[in-house]
Amino acid sequence: MKMVDLFRIKLQAIHKAESVPVSFPRMHFLIEELDEGFLATCVEYTQTYQAAKIDDAIAGLIDNMYDYFFTTIRVLGRNALHEKAADSASNQIWDEIRKNISLKNDLDLEYIQKVFNKEDFSDLKEQILDQEKHQSNSGNRGHISLTEHNEILKEREEKIKRLQAEIIILLKKYELMDRGIEGTEEWIKDLDKLGINESALLAGII
C-alpha cells in the first residue's frame, strides 16, 4: 500500500429534542492507495473503509464514524472512546506515518551518508538537483515571494473546499439511501459543520 494523504477531520451532530450541537473528537484520516481503489483509516480509532475513489473512501469512513461514536457511547460508554484512542493499534499507525514522512527525504539522507563514507554520489547528485529544480518550479521548495506563498495557500484551501463539498454530497446521498446513524430518531448529522483541513499532501508533507 502507498500512503496518499493524511487529513484532519472534525464531525458534529445535533440532538433533535433539545437542538443541542455536539462535537466529536478531532480525527486524522490516513488515505492509502491499494492495487484496486483506496483505503481510508481513522488513525485514532482504527476504523477503515475501502472504495474505488478517494472521496468515496473518505465519505464512507465519515459515515461509519458517526455510527461508531454513537454505538460505542450507547453500549460501552464514552470512556471506551478515550481508551481506544490511546491503545497500541493507534500508535502503530502513527509510527508508520512518521516513518513514511521520514522516508520522503531518503534520497537526501543517502547523499549525506555517501559523502561521509567517501562513496560515489554522482548519480544521487543529479537526482537531487533535478528534484530541487522540479520542486522549486512547483513552489514546494526554495525561495518564493509572499504573493506566491499566498497563492499556494489559497489553492490548497480551494482544493480542500472542493473535496469537502464533494464528500458532503456523497454523505447526503447516503442519507437518502437510509444509511442512517445509530439512534437516528434522536440525532442528526450536522454535515454543514463538517470540517476537513490540513491535507498533508497539499502541505507538501507527504
HELIX and SHEET records of a PDB file:
HELIX    1   1 ILE A   54  VAL A   75  1                                  22    
HELIX    2   2 ASN A   79  ALA A   85  1                                   7    
HELIX    3   3 SER A   88  LEU A  103  1                                  16    
HELIX    4   4 ASP A  106  PHE A  116  1                                  11    
HELIX    5   5 SER A  122  ASN A  137  1                                  16    
HELIX    6   6 LEU A  146  LEU A  176  1                                  31    
HELIX    7   7 LEU A  191  LYS A  193  5                                   3    
SHEET    1   A 5 GLN A  47  ALA A  51  0                                        
SHEET    2   A 5 PHE A  38  CYS A  42 -1                                        
SHEET    3   A 5 MET A  27  GLU A  33 -1                                        
SHEET    4   A 5 LYS A   2  LYS A  10 -1                                        
SHEET    5   A 5 GLY A 195  ASN A 197 -1                                        
SHEET    1   B 3 VAL A  20  SER A  23  0                                        
SHEET    2   B 3 GLN A  12  HIS A  15 -1                                        
SHEET    3   B 3 TRP A 187  LYS A 189 -1                                        
END                                                                             
